[in-house]
Amino acid sequence: MRWTNDIYVSTTHRVLPPLRTRHSVAFFLDPNPESLIAALPGTGAPVYPPVRAVDYLRSRLESTAPDEAEPEEAGEAKGQAAGLAS
């Protein structure tokens, strides 16, 4: 969607009960983390601002993860709560 300025949109993902035995294989592909994701030439004025692939993927993953402290911060908080921190 981002590369095509919404000319091509993602299909809604859904899985229906199979009528017969089926086999599925998941395939995931991500661009090089430092790649700049921007609208392709010929798709009109950009709908979305350019973004590095790593930043886009991080924003998508963070939007689905619960709000929790980083592991180091969580460990520090546990030590403080137990009176172990100096």
Backbone as ProteinMPNN parsed JSONL, in Angstrom:
{"seq_chain_A": "MRWTNDIYVSTTHRVLPPLRTRHSVAFFLDPNPESLIAALPGTGAPVYPPVRAVDYLRSRLESTAPDEAEPEEAGEAKGQAAGLAS", "coords_chain_A": {"N_chain_A": [[0.825, -1.18, 0.0], [1.888, 1.235, 0.816], [4.043, 1.647, -0.963], [2.667, 1.886, -3.354], [0.965, 4.023, -3.081], [-1.622, 3.446, -2.176], [-2.83, 2.417, -4.452], [-2.737, -0.303, -4.925], [-4.071, -2.376, -2.549], [-3.745, -4.171, 0.557], [-4.955, -7.507, 0.937], [-7.689, -8.559, 2.917], [-6.91, -10.553, 5.627], [-7.897, -13.774, 6.201], [-8.943, -16.925, 7.408], [-10.682, -19.628, 6.408], [-12.67, -22.475, 7.413], [-11.32, -25.463, 6.161], [-12.469, -27.29, 3.272], [-11.409, -29.622, 2.477], [-8.435, -31.554, 3.209], [-5.664, -29.473, 3.746], [-2.568, -27.801, 3.1], [-0.463, -25.392, 4.445], [1.926, -22.807, 4.039], [3.758, -20.428, 5.638], [5.052, -17.317, 4.581], [7.28, -14.777, 4.935], [8.562, -11.608, 4.18], [10.915, -9.111, 4.428], [12.197, -5.888, 3.644], [15.654, -4.749, 3.288], [16.822, -3.475, 6.352], [17.752, -0.791, 6.346], [16.678, 0.29, 4.076], [14.912, 2.777, 2.247], [11.55, 3.346, 2.365], [9.297, 4.421, 0.127], [6.86, 6.126, -1.937], [6.383, 4.72, -5.164], [7.711, 5.846, -8.325], [5.464, 7.446, -10.577], [3.109, 6.919, -9.277], [1.745, 9.051, -8.377], [1.299, 11.937, -6.171], [2.94, 11.525, -3.04], [1.2, 9.674, -0.567], [1.925, 8.786, 1.898], [4.573, 9.569, 4.184], [8.113, 9.143, 3.436], [9.898, 6.373, 4.907], [12.291, 4.584, 6.879], [12.825, 1.09, 6.484], [13.282, -0.429, 8.838], [12.266, 1.271, 10.826], [9.584, 1.418, 10.113], [8.763, -1.292, 10.383], [9.268, -1.634, 13.112], [7.395, 0.184, 14.198], [5.01, -1.048, 13.455], [5.17, -3.48, 14.861], [5.334, -2.561, 17.512], [2.837, -1.436, 17.777], [1.217, -3.59, 18.181], [2.073, -4.856, 20.431], [1.858, -5.295, 24.003], [1.972, -2.571, 26.356], [4.831, -2.485, 27.973], [7.591, -2.333, 30.29], [11.028, -2.045, 29.281], [13.185, -4.939, 29.256], [15.546, -4.554, 30.888], [14.783, -2.346, 32.429], [12.579, -3.442, 33.739], [13.805, -5.423, 35.276], [15.339, -3.814, 36.986], [13.305, -2.514, 38.369], [12.143, -4.661, 39.752], [14.25, -5.376, 41.47], [14.44, -3.05, 43.034], [11.926, -3.072, 44.236], [12.154, -5.292, 45.848], [13.967, -4.448, 47.646], [16.589, -4.731, 47.011], [18.137, -3.088, 45.521], [20.825, -0.723, 45.421]], "CA_chain_A": [[0.0, 0.0, 0.0], [2.735, 2.41, 0.961], [4.813, 1.835, -2.182], [1.795, 2.192, -4.493], [0.036, 5.111, -2.748], [-2.954, 2.86, -2.032], [-3.388, 1.911, -5.711], [-2.947, -1.709, -4.582], [-4.223, -2.495, -1.097], [-3.607, -5.528, 1.08], [-6.152, -8.32, 1.065], [-8.054, -8.892, 4.286], [-6.44, -11.899, 5.948], [-8.87, -14.606, 6.904], [-8.813, -18.35, 7.149], [-11.968, -20.308, 6.525], [-12.498, -23.911, 7.619], [-11.08, -26.121, 4.865], [-13.425, -28.304, 2.813], [-10.603, -30.844, 2.387], [-7.123, -31.384, 3.82], [-4.855, -28.477, 3.059], [-1.26, -27.528, 3.669], [-0.136, -23.975, 4.329], [3.295, -22.42, 4.355], [3.85, -18.982, 5.842], [6.22, -16.707, 3.954], [7.399, -13.377, 5.322], [9.697, -10.977, 3.527], [11.119, -7.72, 4.824], [13.32, -5.276, 2.927], [16.836, -4.404, 4.064], [16.391, -2.53, 7.393], [18.106, 0.598, 6.045], [16.005, 0.726, 2.847], [13.916, 3.837, 2.378], [10.265, 2.96, 1.782], [8.637, 5.631, -0.369], [5.977, 5.86, -3.077], [7.055, 4.461, -6.428], [7.464, 6.853, -9.363], [4.296, 7.195, -11.411], [1.917, 6.634, -8.48], [1.165, 10.315, -7.925], [1.884, 12.585, -4.985], [2.99, 10.569, -1.929], [0.163, 9.68, 0.457], [2.627, 8.523, 3.148], [5.956, 10.067, 4.163], [9.126, 8.082, 3.358], [10.299, 5.837, 6.207], [13.225, 3.462, 6.79], [12.138, -0.181, 6.69], [13.379, -0.832, 10.245], [11.36, 2.107, 11.613], [8.217, 1.016, 9.793], [8.509, -2.583, 11.011], [9.212, -1.407, 14.563], [6.117, 0.832, 14.541], [3.949, -2.049, 13.313], [5.281, -4.437, 15.959], [5.009, -1.882, 18.771], [1.399, -1.167, 17.845], [0.507, -4.808, 18.556], [2.622, -5.375, 21.692], [1.377, -4.593, 25.196], [2.87, -1.561, 26.904], [5.605, -3.024, 29.085], [8.915, -1.765, 30.429], [12.107, -2.801, 28.671], [13.653, -5.964, 30.194], [16.471, -3.993, 31.88], [14.005, -1.51, 33.344], [11.742, -4.324, 34.548], [14.691, -6.035, 36.25], [15.684, -2.795, 37.981], [12.121, -2.27, 39.192], [11.985, -5.807, 40.646], [15.284, -5.261, 42.489], [14.068, -1.942, 43.923], [10.761, -3.476, 45.019], [12.583, -6.288, 46.837], [14.928, -3.823, 48.537], [17.914, -5.208, 46.643], [18.887, -2.034, 44.826], [21.651, 0.079, 46.332]], "C_chain_A": [[0.873, 1.248, 0.0], [3.505, 2.703, -0.326], [3.932, 2.279, -3.348], [0.812, 3.319, -4.213], [-1.41, 4.639, -2.703], [-3.607, 2.466, -3.355], [-3.696, 0.421, -5.537], [-3.018, -1.794, -3.069], [-4.117, -3.957, -0.682], [-4.962, -6.21, 1.164], [-6.437, -8.555, 2.542], [-7.648, -10.329, 4.542], [-7.528, -12.645, 6.71], [-8.638, -16.051, 6.504], [-10.164, -18.98, 7.41], [-11.724, -21.794, 6.777], [-12.325, -24.612, 6.27], [-12.158, -27.161, 4.541], [-12.721, -29.649, 2.667], [-9.251, -30.549, 3.041], [-6.327, -30.355, 3.027], [-3.541, -28.297, 3.794], [-0.952, -26.058, 3.424], [1.318, -23.751, 4.701], [3.306, -20.901, 4.488], [5.134, -18.474, 5.198], [6.216, -15.229, 4.311], [8.657, -12.809, 4.68], [9.759, -9.529, 3.977], [12.283, -7.156, 4.021], [14.517, -5.077, 3.856], [16.434, -3.342, 5.085], [16.681, -1.061, 7.082], [17.45, 1.118, 4.763], [14.993, 1.818, 3.154], [12.654, 3.401, 1.644], [9.53, 4.246, 1.414], [7.775, 5.247, -1.573], [6.789, 5.687, -4.354], [6.771, 5.582, -7.425], [6.244, 6.461, -10.198], [3.034, 6.886, -10.635], [1.276, 7.903, -7.928], [1.895, 10.894, -6.721], [1.85, 11.604, -3.815], [1.865, 10.77, -0.91], [0.811, 9.542, 1.83], [4.038, 9.101, 3.068], [6.937, 8.904, 4.029], [9.542, 7.648, 4.763], [11.311, 4.717, 5.975], [12.469, 2.178, 7.133], [12.145, -0.597, 8.157], [12.421, -0.013, 11.119], [9.904, 1.734, 11.367], [7.867, -0.305, 10.482], [8.391, -2.427, 12.522], [7.869, -0.79, 14.963], [4.959, -0.155, 14.438], [3.976, -3.048, 14.466], [4.901, -3.801, 17.292], [3.513, -1.624, 18.902], [0.604, -2.405, 18.261], [0.968, -5.374, 19.894], [2.044, -4.607, 22.873], [2.421, -3.599, 25.694], [3.578, -2.124, 28.123], [6.962, -2.345, 29.113], [9.917, -2.638, 29.696], [12.625, -3.818, 29.684], [14.603, -5.426, 31.261], [15.722, -3.169, 32.909], [13.153, -2.372, 34.264], [12.583, -4.996, 35.631], [15.077, -5.076, 37.342], [14.513, -2.557, 38.916], [11.911, -3.412, 40.183], [12.997, -5.73, 41.782], [14.955, -4.179, 43.488], [12.909, -2.36, 44.812], [11.161, -4.467, 46.108], [13.604, -5.719, 47.82], [16.352, -4.251, 48.232], [18.759, -4.144, 45.975], [19.678, -1.21, 45.836], [21.213, 1.519, 46.34]], "O_chain_A": [[0.613, 2.199, -0.737], [3.614, 3.858, -0.739], [4.406, 2.98, -4.241], [-0.089, 3.558, -5.018], [-2.315, 5.348, -3.142], [-4.81, 2.206, -3.39], [-4.756, -0.06, -5.937], [-2.111, -1.327, -2.379], [-4.371, -4.861, -1.477], [-5.981, -5.572, 1.427], [-5.509, -8.732, 3.331], [-7.995, -11.225, 3.772], [-8.009, -12.18, 7.743], [-8.191, -16.345, 5.395], [-10.715, -18.873, 8.506], [-10.679, -22.32, 6.394], [-13.101, -24.378, 5.344], [-12.686, -27.822, 5.435], [-13.363, -30.697, 2.726], [-8.969, -29.402, 3.387], [-6.32, -30.369, 1.796], [-3.432, -28.61, 4.98], [-1.158, -25.546, 2.323], [1.864, -24.429, 5.571], [2.913, -20.182, 3.569], [6.175, -19.128, 5.266], [5.256, -14.515, 4.02], [9.697, -13.467, 4.646], [8.764, -8.807, 3.911], [13.251, -7.866, 3.746], [14.395, -5.221, 5.072], [15.758, -2.382, 4.715], [15.933, -0.181, 7.508], [17.651, 2.278, 4.402], [14.311, 1.789, 4.179], [12.688, 3.122, 0.445], [9.188, 5.051, 2.28], [7.944, 4.174, -2.151], [7.755, 6.411, -4.596], [5.708, 6.2, -7.376], [6.028, 5.283, -10.484], [1.992, 6.618, -11.233], [0.365, 7.832, -7.103], [2.951, 10.411, -6.313], [0.846, 10.922, -3.612], [1.614, 11.885, -0.454], [0.322, 10.101, 2.812], [4.635, 9.121, 1.992], [6.633, 7.792, 4.46], [9.539, 8.452, 5.695], [11.21, 3.982, 4.992], [11.575, 2.187, 7.978], [11.129, -1.066, 8.671], [11.827, -0.553, 12.053], [9.09, 1.732, 12.29], [6.805, -0.428, 11.091], [7.511, -3.024, 13.142], [7.272, -1.2, 15.958], [4.028, -0.106, 15.242], [2.926, -3.421, 14.989], [4.224, -4.424, 18.11], [2.981, -1.596, 20.012], [-0.558, -2.288, 18.652], [0.327, -6.274, 20.438], [1.77, -3.411, 22.766], [3.618, -3.781, 25.469], [2.981, -2.228, 29.195], [7.435, -1.841, 28.095], [9.687, -3.833, 29.508], [12.51, -3.574, 30.885], [14.482, -5.8, 32.428], [15.98, -3.27, 34.109], [13.019, -2.064, 35.448], [12.137, -5.128, 36.771], [15.142, -5.462, 38.509], [14.701, -2.413, 40.124], [11.541, -3.169, 41.332], [12.651, -5.989, 42.935], [15.169, -4.367, 44.686], [12.895, -2.048, 46.002], [10.562, -4.475, 47.183], [14.056, -6.422, 48.723], [17.23, -4.149, 49.089], [19.977, -4.29, 45.876], [19.243, -1.025, 46.973], [21.797, 2.339, 47.049]]}, "name": "protein", "num_of_chains": 1, "seq": "MRWTNDIYVSTTHRVLPPLRTRHSVAFFLDPNPESLIAALPGTGAPVYPPVRAVDYLRSRLESTAPDEAEPEEAGEAKGQAAGLAS"}
